[in-house]
């Protein structure tokens, strides 16, 4: 299979980037998208060029580090998968593919397709944890939790922090990520004590990192590889409102 690739190349965070075109032959439909990029880099190295920088780790859809925009869609045209799980059988011989990094002020480009996502870590540091004493690990059924709450907590905890929600949002909002990380704790008994403080601190950190506001476009849930719903954003907004009305003071500044 022959492909025409248009890839964003940028040597450093402060340099000006642009798209560069590459012709690639010998692509197997059984290859993953990252395997195809490996093949391209082998070709570039043989020609004496600089290989395309892209991030990856597990290549199993678990770590989320492989995030990139493919033909204008975060993680590519297939739903509920990451870029590393996208296979070349999705494309046809002779296709042109445009590949670029996440676009957000809070995700500065490090090089080519690699972006800095430490802003997500700082949101977690602001409140994505339980600090109250909850005792040692108990038996699975020692604390009764309604199945509906357990399921919602589990679904929220599936977030891998890839940043696709930010890349897809026209406002570059990270509210789906923030809401998921807050919700998987707030549905559990151990997370109730700090629930409102957590919401206030995490949303404040979100805003201070330079992410945009959520305006309910819903693009985030459409590209989320784990299918996380915008319903969690509504839950987080209600908690923030309760925190404001209760006089909860932000502690992260």
C-alpha positions as protocol buffer text, in pm:
chain_id: "A"
residue {
  index: 1
  type: UNK
  ca { x: 0 y: 0 z: 0 }
}
residue {
  index: 2
  type: UNK
  ca { x: 130 y: 346 z: -95 }
}
residue {
  index: 3
  type: UNK
  ca { x: 50 y: 652 z: 112 }
}
residue {
  index: 4
  type: UNK
  ca { x: 110 y: 1025 z: 99 }
}
residue {
  index: 5
  type: UNK
  ca { x: 181 y: 1151 z: 451 }
}
residue {
  index: 6
  type: UNK
  ca { x: 166 y: 1514 z: 560 }
}
residue {
  index: 7
  type: UNK
  ca { x: 331 y: 1534 z: 901 }
}
residue {
  index: 8
  type: UNK
  ca { x: 379 y: 1832 z: 1130 }
}
residue {
  index: 9
  type: UNK
  ca { x: 751 y: 1890 z: 1187 }
}
residue {
  index: 10
  type: UNK
  ca { x: 874 y: 2124 z: 1459 }
}
residue {
  index: 11
  type: UNK
  ca { x: 1227 y: 2107 z: 1594 }
}
residue {
  index: 12
  type: UNK
  ca { x: 1164 y: 2271 z: 1933 }
}
residue {
  index: 13
  type: UNK
  ca { x: 892 y: 2442 z: 2139 }
}
residue {
  index: 14
  type: UNK
  ca { x: 991 y: 2789 z: 2020 }
}
residue {
  index: 15
  type: UNK
  ca { x: 1064 y: 2710 z: 1657 }
}
residue {
  index: 16
  type: UNK
  ca { x: 812 y: 2754 z: 1378 }
}
residue {
  index: 17
  type: UNK
  ca { x: 668 y: 2428 z: 1252 }
}
residue {
  index: 18
  type: UNK
  ca { x: 506 y: 2324 z: 927 }
}
residue {
  index: 19
  type: UNK
  ca { x: 375 y: 2022 z: 742 }
}
residue {
  index: 20
  type: UNK
  ca { x: 620 y: 1813 z: 542 }
}
residue {
  index: 21
  type: UNK
  ca { x: 513 y: 1558 z: 283 }
}
residue {
  index: 22
  type: UNK
  ca { x: 646 y: 1201 z: 259 }
}
residue {
  index: 23
  type: UNK
  ca { x: 572 y: 922 z: 13 }
}
residue {
  index: 24
  type: UNK
  ca { x: 568 y: 583 z: 180 }
}
residue {
  index: 25
  type: UNK
  ca { x: 542 y: 247 z: 6 }
}
residue {
  index: 26
  type: UNK
  ca { x: 518 y: -107 z: 140 }
}
residue {
  index: 27
  type: UNK
  ca { x: 264 y: -36 z: 412 }
}
residue {
  index: 28
  type: UNK
  ca { x: 82 y: -351 z: 521 }
}
residue {
  index: 29
  type: UNK
  ca { x: -287 y: -323 z: 615 }
}
residue {
  index: 30
  type: UNK
  ca { x: -201 y: -536 z: 919 }
}
residue {
  index: 31
  type: UNK
  ca { x: 33 y: -267 z: 1057 }
}
residue {
  index: 32
  type: UNK
  ca { x: -75 y: -42 z: 1340 }
}
residue {
  index: 33
  type: UNK
  ca { x: -55 y: 331 z: 1280 }
}
residue {
  index: 34
  type: UNK
  ca { x: 258 y: 352 z: 1495 }
}
residue {
  index: 35
  type: UNK
  ca { x: 416 y: 64 z: 1303 }
}
residue {
  index: 36
  type: UNK
  ca { x: 359 y: 266 z: 988 }
}
residue {
  index: 37
  type: UNK
  ca { x: 539 y: 564 z: 1147 }
}
residue {
  index: 38
  type: UNK
  ca { x: 824 y: 331 z: 1243 }
}
residue {
  index: 39
  type: UNK
  ca { x: 849 y: 224 z: 879 }
}
residue {
  index: 40
  type: UNK
  ca { x: 854 y: 588 z: 772 }
}
residue {
  index: 41
  type: UNK
  ca { x: 1131 y: 669 z: 1019 }
}
residue {
  index: 42
  type: UNK
  ca { x: 1341 y: 382 z: 885 }
}
residue {
  index: 43
  type: UNK
  ca { x: 1302 y: 531 z: 539 }
}
residue {
  index: 44
  type: UNK
  ca { x: 1392 y: 880 z: 662 }
}
residue {
  index: 45
  type: UNK
  ca { x: 1701 y: 750 z: 841 }
}
residue {
  index: 46
  type: UNK
  ca { x: 1817 y: 563 z: 531 }
}
residue {
  index: 47
  type: UNK
  ca { x: 1788 y: 891 z: 341 }
}
residue {
  index: 48
  type: UNK
  ca { x: 1994 y: 1070 z: 606 }
}
residue {
  index: 49
  type: UNK
  ca { x: 1706 y: 1272 z: 751 }
}
residue {
  index: 50
  type: UNK
  ca { x: 1575 y: 1338 z: 1100 }
}
residue {
  index: 51
  type: UNK
  ca { x: 1309 y: 1084 z: 1207 }
}
residue {
  index: 52
  type: UNK
  ca { x: 966 y: 1200 z: 1313 }
}
residue {
  index: 53
  type: UNK
  ca { x: 937 y: 1231 z: 1691 }
}
residue {
  index: 54
  type: UNK
  ca { x: 622 y: 1078 z: 1836 }
}
residue {
  index: 55
  type: UNK
  ca { x: 541 y: 952 z: 2182 }
}
residue {
  index: 56
  type: UNK
  ca { x: 445 y: 595 z: 2271 }
}
residue {
  index: 57
  type: UNK
  ca { x: 485 y: 342 z: 2546 }
}
residue {
  index: 58
  type: UNK
  ca { x: 252 y: 46 z: 2588 }
}
residue {
  index: 59
  type: UNK
  ca { x: 106 y: 41 z: 2235 }
}
residue {
  index: 60
  type: UNK
  ca { x: -195 y: -132 z: 2387 }
}
residue {
  index: 61
  type: UNK
  ca { x: -434 y: 160 z: 2439 }
}
residue {
  index: 62
  type: UNK
  ca { x: -354 y: 181 z: 2809 }
}
residue {
  index: 63
  type: UNK
  ca { x: -110 y: 468 z: 2864 }
}
residue {
  index: 64
  type: UNK
  ca { x: -255 y: 729 z: 2626 }
}
residue {
  index: 65
  type: UNK
  ca { x: 85 y: 870 z: 2533 }
}
residue {
  index: 66
  type: UNK
  ca { x: 46 y: 803 z: 2159 }
}
residue {
  index: 67
  type: UNK
  ca { x: -205 y: 1087 z: 2111 }
}
residue {
  index: 68
  type: UNK
  ca { x: -202 y: 1268 z: 1777 }
}
residue {
  index: 69
  type: UNK
  ca { x: -456 y: 1420 z: 1541 }
}
residue {
  index: 70
  type: UNK
  ca { x: -508 y: 1209 z: 1227 }
}
residue {
  index: 71
  type: UNK
  ca { x: -699 y: 1366 z: 939 }
}
residue {
  index: 72
  type: UNK
  ca { x: -844 y: 1621 z: 1176 }
}
residue {
  index: 73
  type: UNK
  ca { x: -966 y: 1370 z: 1435 }
}
residue {
  index: 74
  type: UNK
  ca { x: -798 y: 1298 z: 1768 }
}
residue {
  index: 75
  type: UNK
  ca { x: -668 y: 937 z: 1757 }
}
residue {
  index: 76
  type: UNK
  ca { x: -802 y: 895 z: 1403 }
}
residue {
  index: 77
  type: UNK
  ca { x: -1130 y: 797 z: 1237 }
}
residue {
  index: 78
  type: UNK
  ca { x: -1213 y: 489 z: 1444 }
}
residue {
  index: 79
  type: UNK
  ca { x: -1400 y: 533 z: 1773 }
}
residue {
  index: 80
  type: UNK
  ca { x: -1306 y: 403 z: 2119 }
}
residue {
  index: 81
  type: UNK
  ca { x: -943 y: 338 z: 2034 }
}
residue {
  index: 82
  type: UNK
  ca { x: -613 y: 520 z: 2073 }
}
residue {
  index: 83
  type: UNK
  ca { x: -377 y: 597 z: 1784 }
}
residue {
  index: 84
  type: UNK
  ca { x: -168 y: 290 z: 1862 }
}
residue {
  index: 85
  type: UNK
  ca { x: -476 y: 69 z: 1820 }
}
residue {
  index: 86
  type: UNK
  ca { x: -560 y: 218 z: 1481 }
}
residue {
  index: 87
  type: UNK
  ca { x: -465 y: -19 z: 1199 }
}
residue {
  index: 88
  type: UNK
  ca { x: -373 y: 69 z: 844 }
}
residue {
  index: 89
  type: UNK
  ca { x: -657 y: -142 z: 705 }
}
residue {
  index: 90
  type: UNK
  ca { x: -868 y: 163 z: 793 }
}
residue {
  index: 91
  type: UNK
  ca { x: -703 y: 343 z: 500 }
}
residue {
  index: 92
  type: UNK
  ca { x: -682 y: 270 z: 127 }
}
residue {
  index: 93
  type: UNK
  ca { x: -396 y: 252 z: -118 }
}
residue {
  index: 94
  type: UNK
  ca { x: -311 y: 602 z: -238 }
}
residue {
  index: 95
  type: UNK
  ca { x: -467 y: 782 z: 59 }
}
residue {
  index: 96
  type: UNK
  ca { x: -330 y: 1111 z: 187 }
}
residue {
  index: 97
  type: UNK
  ca { x: -302 y: 1128 z: 565 }
}
residue {
  index: 98
  type: UNK
  ca { x: -250 y: 1446 z: 768 }
}
residue {
  index: 99
  type: UNK
  ca { x: -84 y: 1396 z: 1105 }
}
residue {
  index: 100
  type: UNK
  ca { x: -35 y: 1666 z: 1367 }
}
residue {
  index: 101
  type: UNK
  ca { x: 5 y: 1702 z: 1746 }
}
residue {
  index: 102
  type: UNK
  ca { x: -258 y: 1802 z: 2001 }
}
residue {
  index: 103
  type: UNK
  ca { x: -335 y: 2174 z: 1959 }
}
residue {
  index: 104
  type: UNK
  ca { x: -372 y: 2362 z: 2288 }
}
residue {
  index: 105
  type: UNK
  ca { x: -188 y: 2640 z: 2465 }
}
residue {
  index: 106
  type: UNK
  ca { x: -169 y: 2418 z: 2773 }
}
residue {
  index: 107
  type: UNK
  ca { x: -5 y: 2142 z: 2562 }
}
residue {
  index: 108
  type: UNK
  ca { x: 306 y: 2311 z: 2415 }
}
residue {
  index: 109
  type: UNK
  ca { x: 476 y: 2115 z: 2138 }
}
residue {
  index: 110
  type: UNK
  ca { x: 811 y: 1970 z: 2244 }
}
residue {
  index: 111
  type: UNK
  ca { x: 905 y: 1831 z: 1904 }
}
residue {
  index: 112
  type: UNK
  ca { x: 706 y: 1718 z: 1599 }
}
residue {
  index: 113
  type: UNK
  ca { x: 410 y: 1517 z: 1736 }
}
residue {
  index: 114
  type: UNK
  ca { x: 521 y: 1520 z: 2102 }
}
residue {
  index: 115
  type: UNK
  ca { x: 351 y: 1764 z: 2339 }
}
residue {
  index: 116
  type: UNK
  ca { x: 406 y: 1855 z: 2703 }
}
residue {
  index: 117
  type: UNK
  ca { x: 111 y: 1731 z: 2912 }
}
residue {
  index: 118
  type: UNK
  ca { x: 241 y: 1807 z: 3261 }
}
residue {
  index: 119
  type: UNK
  ca { x: -60 y: 2037 z: 3304 }
}
residue {
  index: 120
  type: UNK
  ca { x: -269 y: 1723 z: 3356 }
}
residue {
  index: 121
  type: UNK
  ca { x: -36 y: 1616 z: 3636 }
}
residue {
  index: 122
  type: UNK
  ca { x: -78 y: 1951 z: 3808 }
}
residue {
  index: 123
  type: UNK
  ca { x: -457 y: 1920 z: 3796 }
}
residue {
  index: 124
  type: UNK
  ca { x: -426 y: 1582 z: 3969 }
}
residue {
  index: 125
  type: UNK
  ca { x: -185 y: 1728 z: 4223 }
}
residue {
  index: 126
  type: UNK
  ca { x: -443 y: 1996 z: 4302 }
}
residue {
  index: 127
  type: UNK
  ca { x: -703 y: 1751 z: 4428 }
}
residue {
  index: 128
  type: UNK
  ca { x: -717 y: 1418 z: 4248 }
}
residue {
  index: 129
  type: UNK
  ca { x: -645 y: 1213 z: 4558 }
}
residue {
  index: 130
  type: UNK
  ca { x: -784 y: 1113 z: 4898 }
}
residue {
  index: 131
  type: UNK
  ca { x: -585 y: 1247 z: 5193 }
}
residue {
  index: 132
  type: UNK
  ca { x: -821 y: 1158 z: 5480 }
}
residue {
  index: 133
  type: UNK
  ca { x: -750 y: 846 z: 5682 }
}
residue {
  index: 134
  type: UNK
  ca { x: -955 y: 563 z: 5535 }
}
residue {
  index: 135
  type: UNK
  ca { x: -786 y: 278 z: 5720 }
}
residue {
  index: 136
  type: UNK
  ca { x: -613 y: -25 z: 5576 }
}
residue {
  index: 137
  type: UNK
  ca { x: -749 y: -220 z: 5282 }
}
residue {
  index: 138
  type: UNK
  ca { x: -1074 y: -392 z: 5367 }
}
residue {
  index: 139
  type: UNK
  ca { x: -1252 y: -693 z: 5226 }
}
residue {
  index: 140
  type: UNK
  ca { x: -1423 y: -628 z: 4896 }
}
residue {
  index: 141
  type: UNK
  ca { x: -1775 y: -631 z: 5042 }
}
residue {
  index: 142
  type: UNK
  ca { x: -1697 y: -464 z: 5376 }
}
residue {
  index: 143
  type: UNK
  ca { x: -1817 y: -120 z: 5256 }
}
residue {
  index: 144
  type: UNK
  ca { x: -2154 y: -144 z: 5081 }
}
residue {
  index: 145
  type: UNK
  ca { x: -2150 y: 63 z: 4761 }
}
residue {
  index: 146
  type: UNK
  ca { x: -2452 y: 72 z: 4529 }
}
residue {
  index: 147
  type: UNK
  ca { x: -2370 y: -103 z: 4203 }
}
residue {
  index: 148
  type: UNK
  ca { x: -2473 y: 201 z: 4000 }
}
residue {
  index: 149
  type: UNK
  ca { x: -2221 y: 417 z: 4188 }
}
residue {
  index: 150
  type: UNK
  ca { x: -1950 y: 153 z: 4160 }
}
residue {
  index: 151
  type: UNK
  ca { x: -2008 y: 128 z: 3785 }
}
residue {
  index: 152
  type: UNK
  ca { x: -1994 y: 506 z: 3739 }
}
residue {
  index: 153
  type: UNK
  ca { x: -1675 y: 529 z: 3946 }
}
residue {
  index: 154
  type: UNK
  ca { x: -1519 y: 252 z: 3739 }
}
residue {
  index: 155
  type: UNK
  ca { x: -1620 y: 416 z: 3410 }
}
residue {
  index: 156
  type: UNK
  ca { x: -1469 y: 748 z: 3518 }
}
residue {
  index: 157
  type: UNK
  ca { x: -1150 y: 578 z: 3637 }
}
residue {
  index: 158
  type: UNK
  ca { x: -1103 y: 439 z: 3285 }
}
residue {
  index: 159
  type: UNK
  ca { x: -969 y: 781 z: 3176 }
}
residue {
  index: 160
  type: UNK
  ca { x: -608 y: 738 z: 3061 }
}
residue {
  index: 161
  type: UNK
  ca { x: -527 y: 1109 z: 3045 }
}
residue {
  index: 162
  type: UNK
  ca { x: -436 y: 1104 z: 2677 }
}
residue {
  index: 163
  type: UNK
  ca { x: -564 y: 1456 z: 2608 }
}
residue {
  index: 164
  type: UNK
  ca { x: -786 y: 1373 z: 2311 }
}
residue {
  index: 165
  type: UNK
  ca { x: -1069 y: 1565 z: 2478 }
}
residue {
  index: 166
  type: UNK
  ca { x: -855 y: 1878 z: 2477 }
}
residue {
  index: 167
  type: UNK
  ca { x: -748 y: 1831 z: 2116 }
}
residue {
  index: 168
  type: UNK
  ca { x: -1107 y: 1787 z: 1998 }
}
residue {
  index: 169
  type: UNK
  ca { x: -1260 y: 2071 z: 2198 }
}
residue {
  index: 170
  type: UNK
  ca { x: -1288 y: 2403 z: 2007 }
}
residue {
  index: 171
  type: UNK
  ca { x: -1204 y: 2576 z: 2336 }
}
residue {
  index: 172
  type: UNK
  ca { x: -921 y: 2337 z: 2428 }
}
residue {
  index: 173
  type: UNK
  ca { x: -1103 y: 2254 z: 2749 }
}
residue {
  index: 174
  type: UNK
  ca { x: -986 y: 1971 z: 2973 }
}
residue {
  index: 175
  type: UNK
  ca { x: -1310 y: 1950 z: 3167 }
}
residue {
  index: 176
  type: UNK
  ca { x: -1381 y: 1590 z: 3062 }
}
residue {
  index: 177
  type: UNK
  ca { x: -1044 y: 1480 z: 3200 }
}
residue {
  index: 178
  type: UNK
  ca { x: -1088 y: 1686 z: 3517 }
}
residue {
  index: 179
  type: UNK
  ca { x: -1443 y: 1566 z: 3570 }
}
residue {
  index: 180
  type: UNK
  ca { x: -1348 y: 1200 z: 3525 }
}
residue {
  index: 181
  type: UNK
  ca { x: -1059 y: 1225 z: 3770 }
}
residue {
  index: 182
  type: UNK
  ca { x: -1282 y: 1394 z: 4027 }
}
residue {
  index: 183
  type: UNK
  ca { x: -1580 y: 1163 z: 3973 }
}
residue {
  index: 184
  type: UNK
  ca { x: -1405 y: 831 z: 4019 }
}
residue {
  index: 185
  type: UNK
  ca { x: -1328 y: 942 z: 4375 }
}
residue {
  index: 186
  type: UNK
  ca { x: -1651 y: 1128 z: 4454 }
}
residue {
  index: 187
  type: UNK
  ca { x: -1869 y: 824 z: 4384 }
}
residue {
  index: 188
  type: UNK
  ca { x: -1694 y: 627 z: 4658 }
}
residue {
  index: 189
  type: UNK
  ca { x: -1749 y: 664 z: 5036 }
}
residue {
  index: 190
  type: UNK
  ca { x: -1380 y: 740 z: 5095 }
}
residue {
  index: 191
  type: UNK
  ca { x: -1399 y: 1036 z: 4857 }
}
residue {
  index: 192
  type: UNK
  ca { x: -1697 y: 1212 z: 5015 }
}
residue {
  index: 193
  type: UNK
  ca { x: -1510 y: 1406 z: 5285 }
}
residue {
  index: 194
  type: UNK
  ca { x: -1306 y: 1611 z: 5037 }
}
residue {
  index: 195
  type: UNK
  ca { x: -1555 y: 1606 z: 4752 }
}
residue {
  index: 196
  type: UNK
  ca { x: -1638 y: 1977 z: 4732 }
}
residue {
  index: 197
  type: UNK
  ca { x: -1283 y: 2087 z: 4810 }
}
residue {
  index: 198
  type: UNK
  ca { x: -1154 y: 1853 z: 4542 }
}
residue {
  index: 199
  type: UNK
  ca { x: -1391 y: 1997 z: 4282 }
}
residue {
  index: 200
  type: UNK
  ca { x: -1300 y: 2357 z: 4365 }
}
residue {
  index: 201
  type: UNK
  ca { x: -926 y: 2294 z: 4366 }
}
residue {
  index: 202
  type: UNK
  ca { x: -914 y: 2085 z: 4048 }
}
residue {
  index: 203
  type: UNK
  ca { x: -1127 y: 2326 z: 3844 }
}
residue {
  index: 204
  type: UNK
  ca { x: -917 y: 2620 z: 3966 }
}
residue {
  index: 205
  type: UNK
  ca { x: -601 y: 2437 z: 3862 }
}
residue {
  index: 206
  type: UNK
  ca { x: -763 y: 2356 z: 3525 }
}
residue {
  index: 207
  type: UNK
  ca { x: -833 y: 2723 z: 3460 }
}
residue {
  index: 208
  type: UNK
  ca { x: -492 y: 2841 z: 3577 }
}
residue {
  index: 209
  type: UNK
  ca { x: -320 y: 2599 z: 3339 }
}
residue {
  index: 210
  type: UNK
  ca { x: -479 y: 2785 z: 3047 }
}
residue {
  index: 211
  type: UNK
  ca { x: -743 y: 2534 z: 2937 }
}
residue {
  index: 212
  type: UNK
  ca { x: -1061 y: 2684 z: 2792 }
}
residue {
  index: 213
  type: UNK
  ca { x: -1413 y: 2672 z: 2927 }
}
residue {
  index: 214
  type: UNK
  ca { x: -1655 y: 2390 z: 2849 }
}
residue {
  index: 215
  type: UNK
  ca { x: -1938 y: 2509 z: 2623 }
}
residue {
  index: 216
  type: UNK
  ca { x: -2110 y: 2173 z: 2576 }
}
residue {
  index: 217
  type: UNK
  ca { x: -1999 y: 2097 z: 2220 }
}
residue {
  index: 218
  type: UNK
  ca { x: -1966 y: 1730 z: 2315 }
}
residue {
  index: 219
  type: UNK
  ca { x: -1668 y: 1674 z: 2084 }
}
residue {
  index: 220
  type: UNK
  ca { x: -1466 y: 1548 z: 2380 }
}
residue {
  index: 221
  type: UNK
  ca { x: -1680 y: 1241 z: 2443 }
}
residue {
  index: 222
  type: UNK
  ca { x: -1687 y: 1160 z: 2071 }
}
residue {
  index: 223
  type: UNK
  ca { x: -1309 y: 1115 z: 2053 }
}
residue {
  index: 224
  type: UNK
  ca { x: -1250 y: 976 z: 2403 }
}
residue {
  index: 225
  type: UNK
  ca { x: -1092 y: 632 z: 2354 }
}
residue {
  index: 226
  type: UNK
  ca { x: -1262 y: 510 z: 2671 }
}
residue {
  index: 227
  type: UNK
  ca { x: -1607 y: 649 z: 2589 }
}
residue {
  index: 228
  type: UNK
  ca { x: -1630 y: 873 z: 2896 }
}
residue {
  index: 229
  type: UNK
  ca { x: -1953 y: 1075 z: 2899 }
}
residue {
  index: 230
  type: UNK
  ca { x: -1997 y: 1450 z: 2936 }
}
residue {
  index: 231
  type: UNK
  ca { x: -2242 y: 1365 z: 3215 }
}
residue {
  index: 232
  type: UNK
  ca { x: -1940 y: 1370 z: 3446 }
}
residue {
  index: 233
  type: UNK
  ca { x: -1881 y: 1736 z: 3356 }
}
residue {
  index: 234
  type: UNK
  ca { x: -2233 y: 1817 z: 3474 }
}
residue {
  index: 235
  type: UNK
  ca { x: -2162 y: 1638 z: 3801 }
}
residue {
  index: 236
  type: UNK
  ca { x: -1839 y: 1832 z: 3849 }
}
residue {
  index: 237
  type: UNK
  ca { x: -2012 y: 2163 z: 3774 }
}
residue {
  index: 238
  type: UNK
  ca { x: -2276 y: 2088 z: 4038 }
}
residue {
  index: 239
  type: UNK
  ca { x: -2004 y: 2011 z: 4293 }
}
residue {
  index: 240
  type: UNK
  ca { x: -1825 y: 2337 z: 4210 }
}
residue {
  index: 241
  type: UNK
  ca { x: -2150 y: 2528 z: 4256 }
}
residue {
  index: 242
  type: UNK
  ca { x: -2209 y: 2359 z: 4592 }
}
residue {
  index: 243
  type: UNK
  ca { x: -1852 y: 2440 z: 4694 }
}
residue {
  index: 244
  type: UNK
  ca { x: -1903 y: 2806 z: 4604 }
}
residue {
  index: 245
  type: UNK
  ca { x: -2234 y: 2832 z: 4791 }
}
residue {
  index: 246
  type: UNK
  ca { x: -2078 y: 2653 z: 5092 }
}
residue {
  index: 247
  type: UNK
  ca { x: -1791 y: 2901 z: 5108 }
}
residue {
  index: 248
  type: UNK
  ca { x: -1522 y: 2645 z: 5026 }
}
residue {
  index: 249
  type: UNK
  ca { x: -1190 y: 2826 z: 4974 }
}
residue {
  index: 250
  type: UNK
  ca { x: -948 y: 2714 z: 4705 }
}
residue {
  index: 251
  type: UNK
  ca { x: -630 y: 2572 z: 4858 }
}
residue {
  index: 252
  type: UNK
  ca { x: -416 y: 2516 z: 4548 }
}
residue {
  index: 253
  type: UNK
  ca { x: -295 y: 2872 z: 4483 }
}
